[in-house]
Amino acid sequence: MACLVLVHGAWGGAWIWRRVLSPLRGAGHEVHAVTLTGDGERAHLRHAGIDLHTHVADVVGLVRSEEPGPVVLVGHSYGGMVITGAADRLLQVDPQAVRALVYVDAMVPLPGEGWGDAHAPEVVATRQAAARAHDNALPPPDPADFGLTGEDRDWLLRRQVLHPFGAYRQPLPFDGERLARLPRTFIDCTEPAYPTIAAMRTRVRQTPGFRVVEMKTGHCPMVSAPQELVRHLLDAAV
């Protein structure tokens, strides 16, 4: 059985994985959902100095504390940046520490690339202006942008919080060859396709070694299509 470590995206928290936890554990896997510093129930810890290294350290710290054996790191949206950095740090110490990487409609950075580097200039400008107005934090969008409606939209509206913005243009150095040796899966959520992930959809299809799975749902499949997402996560954990 595998150990899956689930890392949320911007504005989220461990709570966003709630609908997939029981099915994954029921299949016999060990599962940990991380809340990154300044997000979710840790929003009270948010300050202007939080950056990508802080969030990478959150994941590395959990893995080292739990000592679960080789892990499958699963990152959603911005969480793709975090699992990439965490995998690189873990593998530097133990070449067997990471079993696979799963990017759920997520950022898949190149070495030295930042979260916002692949975004259109108008997106970068809008987000930077919003962060300046909120003490270096990014206010959440309407969950309707993720294809969520009704009770699902309301559920996110009640829980989303400002996301620390220090990571947005921060470069992520890592050993691309080291990570390329891992099994890597990209789950492409296509209906509606979230615009800021567009460049990643193209990138993974042009990168050898990536398995691409399409889901006909929006940007948050752990909310909108949890049963289907569980099946794909189980496949990736084998």
C-alpha atoms as one frame of an Amber mdcrd trajectory, in Angstrom:
protein
   0.000   0.000   0.000   1.123   3.549  -0.689   1.306   6.672   1.445  -0.283
   9.669  -0.271   0.478  13.218   0.835  -2.136  15.650  -0.500  -1.185  19.300
  -0.982  -3.893  21.876  -1.700  -3.660  24.890  -3.978  -4.010  28.604  -3.323
  -6.851  29.718  -1.011  -7.405  26.149   0.195  -6.452  23.910   3.076  -6.473
  20.251   4.017 -10.263  20.561   4.163 -10.580  20.623   0.359  -9.596  16.914
   0.178 -12.331  15.847   2.600 -14.369  13.879   0.037 -11.447  11.708  -1.100
  -9.865  10.849   2.259 -12.172   8.023   3.328 -12.180   6.245  -0.072  -8.379
   6.379  -0.288  -7.960   5.091   3.263 -10.669   2.511   2.651  -8.531   1.159
  -0.196  -5.792   0.515   2.345  -3.569   3.538   1.776  -2.054   5.841   4.358
  -3.149   9.414   3.575  -2.037  12.776   4.934  -3.554  16.107   3.865  -1.301
  19.090   4.533  -2.417  22.634   5.299   0.230  25.090   4.147   1.290  27.913
   6.464  -1.096  30.860   6.181  -3.884  28.869   4.547  -6.945  26.969   5.801
  -7.054  26.565   9.568  -3.541  28.048   9.668  -4.701  31.374   8.204  -3.961
  33.060  11.530  -0.247  32.406  10.859  -0.233  34.342   7.597   2.346  37.127
   7.306   3.965  38.954   4.416   7.195  36.923   4.617   5.688  33.507   3.784
   7.087  32.167   0.526   7.466  28.980  -1.496  10.283  27.719   0.722   7.935
  27.965   3.721   5.385  25.757   1.990   7.978  23.254   0.775   9.192  23.007
   4.369   5.614  22.296   5.521   5.458  19.189   3.326   9.007  18.033   3.996
   8.427  18.427   7.725   5.287  16.296   7.639   7.002  13.501   5.701  10.028
  13.475   7.976   7.857  13.523  11.099   5.528  10.722  10.002   8.309   8.554
   8.471   5.793   6.795   6.200   8.271   5.296   3.739   8.176   6.242   0.042
   5.386   8.740  -0.560   3.178   9.694  -3.466   3.084  13.493  -3.484  -0.175
  14.901  -4.867  -0.374  18.616  -5.613  -3.398  20.614  -6.735  -2.974  23.861
  -8.712  -0.305  25.958  -6.906   0.419  22.794  -4.893   2.268  21.478  -7.939
   5.028  23.992  -7.182   5.167  22.766  -3.595   5.358  19.034  -4.312   8.079
  19.641  -6.900  10.231  21.462  -4.367   9.433  18.969  -1.608  10.297  15.978
  -3.791  13.636  17.497  -4.697  14.542  18.113  -1.051  13.413  14.686   0.117
  15.279  12.876  -2.662  18.503  14.702  -1.868  18.529  12.933   1.504  16.948
   9.606   0.525  16.747   8.549  -3.140  13.832   6.235  -2.239  11.790   8.830
  -0.339   9.332   9.628  -3.145   7.425   6.980  -5.064   5.554   9.163  -7.586
   4.276  12.673  -8.297   0.674  13.514  -9.205  -0.211  16.983 -10.484  -3.962
  17.634 -10.194  -4.649  20.441 -12.705  -1.462  21.880 -11.280   1.623  23.927
 -11.954   4.471  21.801 -13.307   7.500  24.094 -13.101  10.783  23.926 -14.949
  13.953  24.315 -12.843  14.287  27.937 -11.813  10.721  28.858 -12.771   8.239
  30.650 -10.524   4.526  30.096 -10.036   3.519  33.130 -12.083   6.170  32.898
 -14.796   3.911  31.027 -17.230   0.909  33.291 -16.671  -0.189  35.922 -19.181
   1.116  39.446 -18.408  -2.375  40.745 -17.666  -2.913  37.949 -15.115   0.408
  38.745 -13.443  -0.414  42.443 -13.256  -3.878  41.841 -11.823  -2.609  39.435
  -9.176   0.265  41.666  -8.150  -2.087  44.616  -7.732  -4.497  42.526  -5.656
  -1.679  41.268  -3.439  -0.369  44.787  -2.826  -3.826  45.776  -1.632  -3.971
  42.845   0.828  -0.595  42.880   2.614   1.133  40.524   0.161  -1.754  38.064
   0.055  -4.007  37.075  -2.824  -7.796  37.226  -2.315  -9.707  34.151  -3.512
 -11.692  34.087  -6.738 -15.317  33.096  -7.023 -15.430  29.267  -7.009 -17.686
  29.553 -10.050 -14.419  30.145 -11.928 -13.558  26.546 -11.041 -16.851  25.286
 -12.451 -18.490  24.936  -9.020 -22.130  25.855  -8.474 -24.791  25.572  -5.781
 -23.765  23.963  -2.493 -20.253  23.196  -3.742 -19.648  26.840  -4.568 -21.040
  27.901  -1.192 -18.816  25.343   0.565 -15.678  26.919  -0.924 -16.906  30.470
  -0.356 -17.195  29.750   3.378 -13.688  28.256   3.634 -11.395  30.004   1.175
  -8.918  32.456   2.693  -6.344  34.924   1.428  -3.291  33.074   0.101   0.299
  34.148   0.914   1.724  35.762  -2.207   5.463  35.525  -1.554   5.815  32.502
  -3.824   4.270  34.025  -6.925   7.422  35.159  -8.739   9.891  33.228  -6.579
  12.057  30.866  -8.667  12.122  27.201  -7.686  15.547  25.619  -8.199  15.530
  21.821  -8.373  17.227  18.936 -10.150  15.004  18.246 -13.156  16.803  15.035
 -14.054  16.272  13.652 -10.551  12.533  14.250 -10.696  12.273  12.992 -14.266
  13.160   9.522 -13.000   9.924   9.402 -10.993   6.545   8.250 -12.330   4.614
  11.476 -12.981   0.908  11.890 -13.678  -0.914  15.042 -14.744  -4.684  15.126
 -14.220  -6.110  17.580 -16.743  -9.498  19.004 -15.761 -11.109  20.150 -18.980
 -14.700  21.316 -18.305 -14.230  24.162 -17.659 -10.477  24.366 -18.231  -8.936
  26.825 -15.743  -7.015  29.395 -17.846  -3.893  29.771 -15.698  -3.111  26.054
 -16.121  -3.198  26.246 -19.926   0.570  26.352 -20.412   0.988  23.325 -18.138
  -1.449  21.273 -20.216   0.748  21.834 -23.233   3.991  21.326 -21.316   3.194
  17.903 -19.895   2.105  16.596 -23.274   5.485  17.603 -24.661   7.504  16.211
 -21.744   8.657  12.573 -21.945   7.606  10.427 -19.014   4.351  12.165 -18.139
   1.112  10.208 -18.048  -1.806  12.539 -18.779  -5.342  11.754 -17.624  -8.299
  13.916 -18.620 -11.312  14.555 -16.405 -14.450  16.258 -17.721 -14.851  18.453
 -14.682 -13.582  21.779 -13.360 -10.449  22.871 -11.549 -11.332  21.273  -8.184
 -12.089  17.604  -8.971 -11.732  16.619  -5.313 -14.945  18.613  -4.841 -16.786
  18.171  -8.140 -15.812  14.581  -9.065 -14.232  12.950  -5.990 -14.989   9.332
  -6.905 -13.374   9.646 -10.322 -10.389  11.458  -8.842  -9.935   8.677  -6.295
  -9.736   6.132  -9.114  -7.015   8.117 -10.836  -5.071   8.610  -7.598  -5.240
   4.888  -6.889  -3.929   4.161 -10.382  -1.055   6.583  -9.868  -0.175   5.094
  -6.491   0.387   1.577  -7.846
